Amino acid sequence: MNEASPEPARPEGPLRRALLALTCAAAAAVPALRPVRAAAGPATGLDDPAKKEIAMRLVSSAENSSLDWRAQYGYIEDIGDGRGYTAGIIGFCSGTGDMLALVELYTGRRPGNALAHRLPALRAVNGSDSHEGLDPGFPEDWRQAARDAEFRRAQDDERDRVYFGPAVERGRADGTGTLGQFIYYDAMVMHGEGGPAGFRSIRERALAVARPPVRGGDETAWLHAFLDARVWAMRQEEAHGDTSRVDTAQRVFLRQGNLDLDPPLEWRVYGDAYLID
C-alpha cells in the first residue's frame, strides 16, 4: 500500500466537533457482483495484517481526517458530544468507560506513569461529560503519556480487545468477509456494542429485513441492510448526522463488489477524498 495524495487538513472548530463524534457508542438489496460466500466464512479477513492496516487507515480518515492513524495516539479534545474528552487512536472517551479501562491497563503495566494520578478523577467522571478533577492539565498529561511506547501498545491492545476483535469474530460468525468485518468494526467504533443505537441493535434491525450469509443470505444484500440500519443509528445523534463515512465510503466498496477490500480503494468522507493504492 502506498500513501494517498497529500493529507487534507483537519476541519476545525464547530465543523470538526460535528464530524469527529466517536463511540466512546428496508434493505437496499443491490445484486451481488461477486459470489455469495460459503456459510463456513472467509479464509481470510481483517486479521490479515495488510487488511487490518487498511481498516485502521479507513477509520482514521473518518475519525481524524488523516490516513496516518499512528499519529493519533496523542490526540485529545472535548468535541462537544456529551462524552467528555475524546482521545487516542480510537476515540477513547472519559465519559464512556473505555478511557478509564485504558488508563487502568497502562498503569498496571507502567505504575507511576503520567496519567496514573488521574485515575480517581476518571472514575468520578465516568458516565458524564464532566472535566472535574481532570482540568487543568489532563490533555498535557495525555500527550506526555503518548510519547511512551507502553502507552501506545496499551491503546492498540484495548482497541483490539474492545472493538476490533469482537467485530472480526462477529463478522466471521455471520459469514462475512473482509469488507463485512470492517463494516462491523467501524460500527462498533462509533456506536459501541450495546445500547439502543449500538452494534447489537443495528444488527437486530438488519436481521428484520435480511439474512447474513451464514443463514443462507446474500452477503451484499445483508451488508446493505446492515448499513441501512447503521445510517438509522447515526441519525439518532445530531453529532453523527453526516453519514458520508457510510454513503461515500463503505457503500462504494460494496457496490463495486469489493468484498475482500482489495486496493486500490478510493472514497470520500466529509467531502475529503482518499486513496489507498
Backbone bond lengths (Angstrom), bond angles and torsions (degrees), N, CA, C in turn:
res aa  C-N    CA-C-N  psi(-1)  N-CA   C-N-CA  omega(-1)  CA-C   N-CA-C  phi
1 M - - - 1.459 - - 1.519 109.15 -
2 N 1.296 116.17 142.05 1.442 121.93 176.13 1.506 109.40 -117.60
3 E 1.317 115.46 152.86 1.459 119.84 179.19 1.513 109.45 -66.58
4 A 1.303 115.84 151.37 1.452 121.99 178.57 1.515 109.81 -72.78
5 S 1.328 114.37 -175.63 1.444 121.10 170.02 1.513 108.43 -58.52
6 P 1.358 119.49 166.10 1.461 121.41 -172.64 1.517 112.57 -48.32
7 E 1.353 115.05 142.65 1.453 121.53 -176.70 1.520 111.50 -62.60
8 P 1.334 119.04 136.89 1.442 120.34 172.90 1.517 109.95 -69.29
9 A 1.313 115.94 150.51 1.457 119.99 177.57 1.511 110.38 -66.67
10 R 1.329 115.79 147.26 1.450 119.20 176.10 1.518 110.25 -68.20
11 P 1.344 117.29 139.88 1.440 118.17 171.57 1.513 109.95 -65.51
12 E 1.307 117.74 151.85 1.455 122.31 -176.55 1.521 110.79 -118.85
13 G 1.335 114.32 167.39 1.454 121.76 171.94 1.506 113.56 60.63
14 P 1.340 117.47 -143.60 1.468 120.86 -176.00 1.518 113.14 -57.68
15 L 1.353 117.91 -35.70 1.464 119.74 179.81 1.511 110.34 -63.24
16 R 1.336 117.13 -45.39 1.462 120.15 179.18 1.522 110.42 -61.68
17 R 1.323 117.99 -43.10 1.462 120.19 -179.94 1.511 110.87 -62.10
18 A 1.322 116.87 -35.73 1.466 119.69 -179.60 1.513 111.86 -71.94
19 L 1.347 116.36 -32.56 1.459 119.36 -173.38 1.518 114.17 -88.00
20 L 1.338 117.54 -24.80 1.456 119.52 -169.56 1.517 113.55 -104.66
21 A 1.337 119.06 23.79 1.458 120.45 176.90 1.525 109.69 -66.00
22 L 1.365 114.83 129.17 1.457 119.95 -175.11 1.520 111.41 -114.92
23 T 1.345 114.17 -170.67 1.456 119.97 177.06 1.476 112.07 -68.46
24 C 0.992 93.78 -69.23 1.451 103.78 -161.05 1.481 110.23 34.41
25 A 3.542 99.51 3.72 1.397 127.93 -175.68 0.973 118.69 131.44
26 A 21.161 134.84 124.79 1.482 148.88 -52.48 1.515 106.53 -20.52
27 A 1.288 122.58 117.25 1.452 127.53 -172.22 1.521 110.89 -66.67
28 A 1.336 116.19 141.07 1.459 121.72 172.60 1.511 107.12 -88.10
29 A 1.304 116.95 83.90 1.465 122.21 -169.61 1.511 111.12 -82.09
30 V 1.336 116.81 80.45 1.457 122.35 176.60 1.524 108.17 -78.77
31 P 1.335 119.35 134.62 1.462 120.51 -178.93 1.523 111.79 -56.35
32 A 1.305 116.45 138.85 1.459 121.28 -178.75 1.521 110.32 -66.03
33 L 1.341 116.16 137.46 1.449 121.22 176.99 1.522 111.68 -94.64
34 R 1.354 116.03 -9.28 1.455 120.88 175.85 1.521 107.60 -131.57
35 P 1.319 117.95 160.34 1.470 119.97 -177.73 1.523 111.39 -60.98
36 V 1.350 114.69 147.81 1.452 119.90 173.14 1.519 108.57 -65.72
37 R 1.347 117.28 138.54 1.445 121.23 -177.11 1.521 111.11 -75.83
38 A 1.292 114.78 155.60 1.459 119.91 176.43 1.518 109.55 -66.50
39 A 1.322 116.28 153.28 1.461 120.82 -177.10 1.513 112.46 -61.90
40 A 1.329 117.91 -23.08 1.458 120.40 -178.91 1.509 112.39 -68.24
41 G 1.335 118.16 -13.46 1.450 120.98 176.55 1.518 112.04 96.83
42 P 1.324 116.79 168.48 1.458 121.52 -175.70 1.518 112.25 -74.72
43 A 1.327 114.95 155.06 1.457 120.13 178.33 1.517 110.37 -73.63
44 T 1.321 117.17 -30.46 1.454 121.42 179.00 1.518 108.40 -130.35
45 G 1.306 115.87 167.45 1.456 120.45 -179.87 1.509 109.79 -167.36
46 L 1.319 115.59 -152.53 1.459 119.91 -176.48 1.515 113.42 -68.49
47 D 1.327 118.32 -15.35 1.458 118.34 177.32 1.528 111.93 -76.67
48 D 1.329 118.17 -7.11 1.460 121.07 167.82 1.530 107.40 -67.50
49 P 1.340 119.15 126.74 1.469 120.51 -173.72 1.523 114.61 -54.65
50 A 1.334 117.35 -39.36 1.460 119.45 -179.77 1.523 111.13 -67.43
51 K 1.326 117.23 -38.48 1.469 120.22 178.64 1.528 110.87 -71.23
52 K 1.329 116.61 -37.17 1.464 119.28 177.48 1.519 110.52 -62.13
53 E 1.322 116.90 -40.28 1.467 120.30 177.65 1.526 110.53 -60.98
54 I 1.322 116.98 -41.91 1.462 120.12 176.63 1.519 110.35 -59.84
55 A 1.335 117.18 -44.24 1.463 121.07 -179.72 1.515 111.24 -60.84
56 M 1.322 117.80 -42.53 1.463 120.85 179.60 1.527 110.90 -62.12
57 R 1.319 116.61 -38.60 1.461 120.52 -178.55 1.525 111.57 -73.00
58 L 1.321 116.25 -37.78 1.460 119.66 177.07 1.527 111.34 -62.41
59 V 1.325 116.37 -46.37 1.464 119.63 178.91 1.526 110.76 -63.39
60 S 1.313 116.70 -41.07 1.464 120.09 -179.46 1.524 111.89 -63.68
61 S 1.327 117.26 -32.48 1.470 119.07 177.92 1.523 110.79 -61.49
62 A 1.337 116.61 -34.68 1.460 120.59 179.85 1.516 111.91 -84.07
63 E 1.322 117.39 -39.05 1.451 120.48 -174.22 1.519 113.32 -83.22
64 N 1.339 117.13 -31.64 1.456 120.10 -172.19 1.523 114.18 -132.18
65 S 1.345 117.65 8.39 1.467 121.29 -179.83 1.521 111.93 54.36
66 S 1.319 116.51 38.41 1.457 122.30 -177.57 1.517 108.93 -156.75
67 L 1.326 116.75 146.34 1.458 120.66 172.70 1.527 112.11 -85.34
68 D 1.322 116.65 -10.56 1.459 121.40 -176.72 1.523 109.49 -87.50
69 W 1.339 116.99 79.80 1.459 120.31 -175.84 1.516 112.17 -67.71
70 R 1.316 117.85 -25.62 1.468 120.17 -179.84 1.529 112.51 -71.37
71 A 1.311 117.09 -13.95 1.469 120.01 176.83 1.522 112.47 -82.85
72 Q 1.343 117.55 2.11 1.466 120.79 -171.46 1.530 113.98 -102.57
73 Y 1.321 119.26 1.07 1.468 119.60 -179.48 1.528 111.67 -56.93
74 G 1.315 116.92 -36.59 1.464 121.03 -176.95 1.512 114.56 -93.27
75 Y 1.328 117.18 1.51 1.464 120.54 179.26 1.532 110.65 -65.93
76 I 1.336 116.70 136.28 1.467 120.84 175.27 1.523 109.91 -160.78
77 E 1.324 116.49 134.03 1.463 122.59 170.80 1.522 109.00 -167.86
78 D 1.311 114.68 161.53 1.461 120.37 170.48 1.518 106.51 -93.26
79 I 1.330 117.92 112.94 1.458 121.82 -175.02 1.526 112.44 -92.95
80 G 1.322 115.99 9.17 1.452 120.08 173.43 1.513 114.81 73.31
81 D 1.329 117.84 30.03 1.461 120.72 -178.16 1.533 112.67 -104.84
82 G 1.332 116.68 10.47 1.454 120.21 179.04 1.507 114.71 84.19
83 R 1.349 117.79 7.44 1.456 121.49 -177.68 1.520 112.53 -111.38
84 G 1.327 117.43 14.45 1.458 120.31 -179.24 1.513 111.44 72.44
85 Y 1.330 115.77 -144.25 1.453 120.14 178.47 1.532 110.63 -72.56
86 T 1.329 115.38 138.60 1.459 123.73 172.24 1.521 107.05 -113.99
87 A 1.337 117.45 132.90 1.462 118.29 -171.85 1.519 111.64 -154.94
88 G 1.343 114.00 158.39 1.446 120.94 170.69 1.509 115.09 80.45
89 I 1.322 115.59 -171.05 1.460 122.14 -168.69 1.522 113.70 -71.34
90 I 1.332 117.60 -18.29 1.459 119.62 -176.05 1.523 111.51 -130.80
91 G 1.316 116.95 11.08 1.451 120.08 177.75 1.514 113.09 74.48
92 F 1.327 117.41 48.91 1.456 120.72 173.40 1.526 108.49 -61.85
93 C 1.328 117.57 135.76 1.461 121.14 -172.71 1.519 111.55 -118.84
94 S 1.328 115.65 138.66 1.466 119.63 -179.71 1.516 111.86 -69.63
95 G 1.329 117.21 -20.31 1.452 120.24 -177.30 1.515 115.09 -96.42
96 T 1.334 119.04 -2.72 1.469 119.62 -173.43 1.519 114.28 -120.43
97 G 1.319 118.03 1.93 1.454 120.19 174.45 1.509 116.11 96.43
98 D 1.337 118.17 -26.29 1.468 117.65 -176.19 1.524 111.92 -73.68
99 M 1.336 118.23 -30.22 1.463 119.96 174.69 1.525 110.09 -67.41
100 L 1.314 117.24 -42.33 1.462 120.97 177.56 1.525 110.50 -59.38
101 A 1.328 117.53 -46.69 1.463 120.55 179.74 1.522 110.95 -61.17
102 L 1.332 116.95 -38.65 1.459 121.31 178.51 1.525 111.04 -63.21
103 V 1.331 117.47 -48.98 1.463 120.41 -177.07 1.532 110.31 -67.20
104 E 1.329 117.99 -33.62 1.466 120.38 174.89 1.529 110.66 -64.22
105 L 1.325 116.90 -43.51 1.460 120.44 177.36 1.521 110.86 -60.80
106 Y 1.320 116.31 -47.83 1.467 121.96 -179.09 1.524 110.89 -60.47
107 T 1.320 116.25 -43.03 1.465 120.16 -178.21 1.519 111.18 -68.69
108 G 1.325 117.02 -33.51 1.456 119.15 174.60 1.515 112.28 -63.24
109 R 1.320 116.14 -32.29 1.460 120.80 -179.70 1.526 112.11 -88.56
110 R 1.345 116.60 -30.55 1.462 121.78 -176.53 1.529 109.19 -135.83
111 P 1.326 117.67 77.28 1.468 119.56 179.08 1.533 110.80 -58.35
112 G 1.327 115.57 145.85 1.455 120.08 178.64 1.512 114.66 76.33
113 N 1.335 117.58 16.55 1.463 120.42 179.66 1.532 110.92 -70.89
114 A 1.318 116.13 176.17 1.467 121.15 -174.08 1.523 113.72 -65.79
115 L 1.341 117.80 -17.24 1.460 121.55 -178.55 1.526 113.53 -107.13
116 A 1.323 117.74 -8.40 1.465 120.37 -173.49 1.522 112.03 -58.03
117 H 1.326 117.43 -39.27 1.467 119.62 -177.60 1.527 112.31 -72.51
118 R 1.337 117.20 -6.84 1.469 121.55 178.17 1.532 112.56 -89.64
119 L 1.314 117.78 -5.45 1.456 120.07 -175.67 1.532 113.34 -59.78
120 P 1.330 120.52 -44.30 1.470 118.19 177.97 1.527 112.68 -58.59
121 A 1.331 117.31 -40.60 1.468 120.51 179.28 1.519 110.99 -68.08
122 L 1.330 118.03 -39.90 1.467 120.62 178.64 1.524 110.81 -63.28
123 R 1.315 117.03 -37.70 1.468 119.35 176.72 1.530 110.51 -66.76
124 A 1.315 116.96 -37.40 1.460 120.63 -177.14 1.520 112.54 -70.74
125 V 1.345 117.79 -35.46 1.476 120.46 -176.14 1.521 112.65 -91.17
126 N 1.326 117.74 -6.15 1.459 119.92 -179.03 1.531 110.03 -57.26
127 G 1.321 115.77 131.48 1.457 121.07 -177.24 1.514 114.16 92.03
128 S 1.320 117.28 4.19 1.469 120.90 -179.47 1.521 109.47 -140.58
129 D 1.335 115.63 176.70 1.467 119.88 175.56 1.526 111.65 -101.79
130 S 1.316 117.35 13.80 1.456 122.18 -175.45 1.528 112.12 -68.11
131 H 1.330 115.10 147.82 1.461 122.40 172.28 1.524 110.89 -105.28
132 E 1.311 117.71 6.99 1.462 120.51 -174.02 1.523 110.73 -59.06
133 G 1.325 115.28 128.20 1.457 120.93 -178.32 1.515 113.95 84.57
134 L 1.329 116.56 -13.25 1.463 120.83 178.16 1.524 111.22 -97.02
135 D 1.309 115.93 -40.23 1.464 119.72 177.27 1.532 109.48 -90.90
136 P 1.307 116.09 147.14 1.463 126.80 -3.79 1.532 111.26 -85.23
137 G 1.308 115.20 161.76 1.452 120.59 167.53 1.509 117.58 100.12
138 F 1.340 118.46 -8.40 1.461 118.18 -177.33 1.524 112.85 -62.30
139 P 1.343 119.97 -45.59 1.472 118.31 178.02 1.530 113.07 -57.20
140 E 1.336 116.44 -38.55 1.462 119.14 179.23 1.526 110.93 -65.90
141 D 1.337 116.13 -40.01 1.463 119.06 177.60 1.532 110.90 -63.64
142 W 1.326 116.50 -40.27 1.465 120.42 179.18 1.526 110.84 -61.66
143 R 1.328 115.78 -46.62 1.463 118.94 -178.66 1.524 111.02 -65.93
144 Q 1.328 117.38 -34.32 1.459 119.66 175.92 1.527 110.46 -64.69
145 A 1.328 116.40 -44.36 1.461 120.13 179.06 1.519 111.03 -61.12
146 A 1.334 117.47 -35.96 1.463 121.59 -177.04 1.518 112.68 -65.65
147 R 1.320 117.30 -13.84 1.462 119.89 174.91 1.531 111.84 -80.00
148 D 1.317 116.04 -8.98 1.466 122.01 -179.64 1.528 109.19 -92.27
149 A 1.326 117.21 123.98 1.464 121.20 -179.99 1.531 111.63 -59.63
150 E 1.332 117.37 -29.96 1.463 120.17 179.09 1.526 111.59 -66.90
151 F 1.320 117.33 -35.50 1.458 120.68 177.01 1.522 110.77 -70.69
152 R 1.321 116.97 -39.33 1.456 119.45 177.14 1.530 110.48 -63.58
153 R 1.329 116.29 -40.02 1.466 119.55 177.41 1.528 110.91 -64.45
154 A 1.326 116.70 -38.96 1.466 120.36 178.09 1.524 110.85 -62.74
155 Q 1.333 117.30 -39.87 1.468 120.14 176.62 1.528 110.51 -61.81
156 D 1.314 116.93 -44.89 1.471 120.40 177.85 1.523 110.75 -58.63
157 D 1.328 115.67 -45.45 1.463 119.88 -175.54 1.526 111.58 -66.51
158 E 1.338 117.80 -41.99 1.463 120.53 179.56 1.527 111.38 -69.37
159 R 1.320 117.15 -38.11 1.460 119.96 174.10 1.518 110.65 -56.33
160 D 1.329 116.07 -46.97 1.460 119.85 -177.61 1.523 111.92 -69.34
161 R 1.317 117.29 -38.56 1.457 120.76 -177.54 1.519 112.22 -69.66
162 V 1.337 116.34 -42.61 1.465 120.32 -171.42 1.523 112.46 -90.59
163 Y 1.322 118.44 -35.83 1.462 121.64 -171.75 1.530 113.77 -117.35
164 F 1.328 115.54 -58.34 1.465 119.07 -171.24 1.528 111.96 -66.57
165 G 1.330 116.75 -52.94 1.457 120.05 -178.28 1.519 113.45 -57.30
166 P 1.337 118.75 -50.66 1.459 119.63 178.24 1.526 113.52 -60.19
167 A 1.338 117.82 -36.24 1.466 120.32 179.72 1.521 111.00 -66.12
168 V 1.323 117.18 -44.38 1.462 120.52 179.61 1.529 110.28 -65.21
169 E 1.310 116.74 -43.48 1.468 120.34 179.81 1.527 111.39 -61.62
170 R 1.352 116.94 -45.06 1.465 120.09 -179.73 1.529 110.34 -66.72
171 G 1.340 116.70 -38.33 1.456 119.96 178.35 1.514 111.93 -62.82
172 R 1.318 116.60 -44.13 1.461 120.01 177.68 1.533 110.47 -62.55
173 A 1.336 116.52 -41.60 1.468 119.90 -179.40 1.521 111.28 -63.51
174 D 1.345 117.12 -31.38 1.458 121.11 178.77 1.521 112.57 -85.59
175 G 1.335 117.10 -5.58 1.455 120.40 179.02 1.508 114.45 83.00
176 T 1.338 118.33 19.67 1.461 120.36 179.63 1.521 110.40 -91.21
177 G 1.325 114.62 156.38 1.448 121.55 178.06 1.512 112.46 -91.52
178 T 1.324 115.65 -156.59 1.458 121.25 -172.52 1.520 111.85 -61.34
179 L 1.324 117.93 -46.45 1.462 119.97 -179.67 1.520 110.58 -62.91
180 G 1.320 117.54 -44.12 1.452 119.71 179.06 1.511 112.56 -61.39
181 Q 1.323 117.16 -40.07 1.459 120.53 177.32 1.523 110.84 -64.75
182 F 1.341 116.82 -37.75 1.470 118.76 175.67 1.527 111.09 -65.76
183 I 1.315 117.76 -42.50 1.462 121.23 178.49 1.525 110.41 -57.88
184 Y 1.331 116.83 -41.65 1.465 120.98 176.51 1.531 110.36 -64.36
185 Y 1.322 116.01 -44.85 1.474 120.37 -177.92 1.523 111.55 -60.96
186 D 1.323 116.87 -46.62 1.455 119.55 -179.28 1.525 110.80 -62.71
187 A 1.325 117.31 -36.57 1.463 120.46 177.31 1.518 111.02 -65.16
188 M 1.329 117.62 -41.63 1.456 120.16 178.72 1.526 111.60 -65.92
189 V 1.319 116.87 -37.18 1.459 120.72 178.65 1.525 110.82 -60.01
190 M 1.314 116.65 -46.73 1.463 119.50 -175.70 1.523 112.91 -79.97
191 H 1.322 117.86 -41.84 1.462 121.03 -168.54 1.520 114.67 -105.71
192 G 1.328 118.63 -12.56 1.439 119.57 -171.70 1.519 110.61 74.80
193 E 1.323 116.72 178.50 1.456 119.82 -176.01 1.518 113.04 -88.00
194 G 1.338 117.08 -40.85 1.455 120.38 -175.38 1.511 113.19 -104.42
195 G 1.331 115.30 -172.07 1.453 120.75 178.48 1.511 112.65 91.75
196 P 1.336 116.38 168.33 1.472 120.48 -175.11 1.521 114.51 -65.55
197 A 1.329 117.87 -22.07 1.466 120.96 177.32 1.523 110.75 -124.06
198 G 1.332 117.25 24.39 1.454 121.89 179.56 1.516 112.28 -85.10
199 F 1.331 115.42 -179.10 1.456 121.19 -175.72 1.520 112.38 -55.67
200 R 1.329 117.12 -46.41 1.465 118.88 -177.48 1.520 111.75 -61.69
201 S 1.333 116.52 -39.63 1.467 119.63 178.48 1.524 111.41 -67.62
202 I 1.321 116.81 -38.33 1.463 120.86 177.10 1.528 109.81 -60.93
203 R 1.318 115.94 -46.95 1.472 119.66 -179.17 1.525 110.76 -63.81
204 E 1.318 117.87 -41.86 1.467 120.52 179.36 1.527 110.95 -62.68
205 R 1.322 116.46 -37.86 1.466 120.33 177.61 1.521 110.60 -64.13
206 A 1.343 116.76 -40.23 1.466 120.54 178.04 1.529 111.01 -66.71
207 L 1.325 117.14 -37.13 1.468 120.78 -179.64 1.527 112.46 -63.75
208 A 1.327 116.32 -21.47 1.461 119.26 179.35 1.525 112.13 -71.02
209 V 1.346 117.27 -17.30 1.466 119.84 -175.62 1.522 114.11 -127.28
210 A 1.335 118.66 -7.40 1.465 120.77 -176.97 1.520 109.60 -154.37
211 R 1.352 115.09 166.49 1.448 121.41 178.17 1.523 110.03 -117.06
212 P 1.327 118.39 138.28 1.463 119.90 175.26 1.528 110.21 -71.18
213 P 1.319 117.20 163.68 1.466 120.12 -177.65 1.523 114.06 -56.21
214 V 1.334 117.98 -35.63 1.453 119.87 -178.67 1.525 112.03 -63.49
215 R 1.323 117.01 -20.83 1.465 121.71 176.98 1.526 111.81 -101.75
216 G 1.313 116.51 16.13 1.454 121.10 176.66 1.510 114.60 91.72
217 G 1.324 118.22 6.40 1.460 121.14 -179.67 1.515 112.64 -82.18
218 D 1.326 113.96 162.77 1.464 121.02 174.43 1.526 108.46 -76.87
219 E 1.335 116.88 130.22 1.458 120.69 -174.49 1.529 112.35 -62.46
220 T 1.324 116.86 -42.71 1.459 119.99 -178.65 1.524 111.14 -65.32
221 A 1.329 117.22 -44.76 1.467 120.39 178.41 1.519 110.98 -62.20
222 W 1.348 116.04 -40.27 1.461 119.42 179.08 1.526 111.56 -62.63
223 L 1.324 116.76 -44.96 1.460 119.50 -178.16 1.523 112.00 -68.44
224 H 1.334 117.94 -34.09 1.467 118.92 173.03 1.529 110.72 -63.46
225 A 1.323 116.53 -41.41 1.462 119.30 178.22 1.523 111.03 -62.57
226 F 1.335 116.33 -41.32 1.464 120.07 178.04 1.529 110.40 -63.01
227 L 1.335 117.13 -42.78 1.461 119.92 -179.90 1.530 111.85 -67.55
228 D 1.339 117.18 -34.50 1.464 119.22 173.75 1.530 110.17 -59.25
229 A 1.327 115.47 -44.64 1.458 119.79 179.18 1.525 110.91 -67.44
230 R 1.317 116.65 -34.85 1.473 121.17 177.60 1.522 110.57 -63.84
231 V 1.321 117.32 -43.63 1.464 120.77 178.65 1.529 109.74 -61.48
232 W 1.323 116.38 -42.40 1.467 119.38 176.19 1.528 110.38 -56.63
233 A 1.327 117.53 -46.14 1.462 121.34 -178.97 1.522 111.26 -63.49
234 M 1.326 117.24 -40.28 1.463 120.15 179.77 1.514 110.88 -61.77
235 R 1.309 116.80 -37.42 1.468 120.25 -176.19 1.524 113.06 -76.38
236 Q 1.336 116.61 -2.56 1.459 118.94 174.68 1.518 111.84 -77.43
237 E 1.347 117.14 -14.12 1.461 121.80 178.10 1.522 109.25 -123.15
238 E 1.304 116.14 132.25 1.464 120.37 -179.10 1.522 111.53 -58.32
239 A 1.326 116.47 -38.15 1.464 120.24 -177.32 1.525 112.47 -67.18
240 H 1.336 118.03 -17.79 1.459 121.65 179.99 1.527 112.18 -105.40
241 G 1.315 117.16 16.96 1.455 120.70 -173.84 1.514 114.56 -64.19
242 D 1.332 117.73 -28.01 1.460 121.06 175.97 1.527 107.83 -80.65
243 T 1.326 116.40 112.57 1.472 120.90 -174.97 1.518 112.72 -101.20
244 S 1.328 117.58 22.78 1.465 119.21 -175.78 1.525 112.81 -66.70
245 R 1.332 118.88 -24.14 1.467 118.74 177.69 1.523 110.99 -65.52
246 V 1.331 117.05 -16.41 1.464 122.47 170.76 1.528 110.46 -98.17
247 D 1.329 116.79 -51.70 1.460 121.53 -168.71 1.523 113.73 -68.32
248 T 1.337 117.02 -41.40 1.465 120.05 -175.74 1.525 112.13 -113.42
249 A 1.315 116.40 17.07 1.461 121.53 174.63 1.531 109.18 -129.60
250 Q 1.314 118.28 -80.78 1.457 120.78 -173.03 1.531 112.94 -62.17
251 R 1.323 117.84 -41.59 1.467 119.17 178.95 1.523 111.97 -66.87
252 V 1.317 117.31 -29.18 1.468 120.08 177.50 1.524 109.60 -59.97
253 F 1.331 116.74 -48.71 1.464 120.23 -179.38 1.528 110.52 -65.75
254 L 1.312 116.54 -36.98 1.463 120.66 -179.03 1.522 111.00 -66.86
255 R 1.321 117.33 -43.81 1.466 120.46 179.48 1.519 111.87 -67.27
256 Q 1.325 116.31 -27.24 1.464 120.02 176.08 1.533 111.77 -76.68
257 G 1.314 117.22 -8.79 1.458 120.83 -175.94 1.513 113.60 75.03
258 N 1.330 116.89 19.61 1.463 121.15 -176.29 1.534 109.69 -87.11
259 L 1.334 115.91 67.57 1.462 120.76 -175.88 1.519 112.47 -71.78
260 D 1.332 117.56 -14.46 1.464 120.99 177.18 1.522 112.41 -96.29
261 L 1.305 117.59 1.10 1.470 123.42 178.99 1.531 110.89 53.19
262 D 1.329 114.29 50.33 1.460 120.86 -178.68 1.523 110.45 -87.23
263 P 1.350 118.50 135.12 1.461 120.86 172.35 1.526 110.26 -65.77
264 P 1.341 117.99 157.10 1.468 125.50 2.97 1.527 112.26 -76.23
265 L 1.323 114.58 146.76 1.464 121.95 178.89 1.523 108.62 -122.93
266 E 1.307 115.70 126.65 1.462 121.47 176.18 1.516 108.29 -124.23
267 W 1.323 117.11 133.57 1.458 120.96 -179.24 1.527 109.86 -157.13
268 R 1.322 114.48 170.40 1.459 121.49 177.50 1.520 108.64 -131.55
269 V 1.331 115.75 141.48 1.456 122.07 173.89 1.516 107.95 -136.21
270 Y 1.335 115.99 126.30 1.460 122.00 -179.39 1.528 111.74 52.65
271 G 1.334 115.91 34.56 1.450 122.09 175.99 1.520 114.79 88.42
272 D 1.322 118.47 -9.56 1.460 121.63 -179.75 1.528 110.42 -93.26
273 A 1.329 116.81 140.11 1.461 122.34 -177.35 1.524 110.72 -97.17
274 Y 1.337 116.06 142.54 1.461 121.96 179.91 1.523 110.34 -135.07
275 L 1.322 114.73 157.28 1.461 121.23 179.28 1.515 109.95 -146.37
276 I 1.315 116.53 132.23 1.459 123.53 165.58 1.519 106.09 -120.28
277 D 1.327 116.75 116.93 1.476 118.88 -176.50 1.523 112.18 -114.52
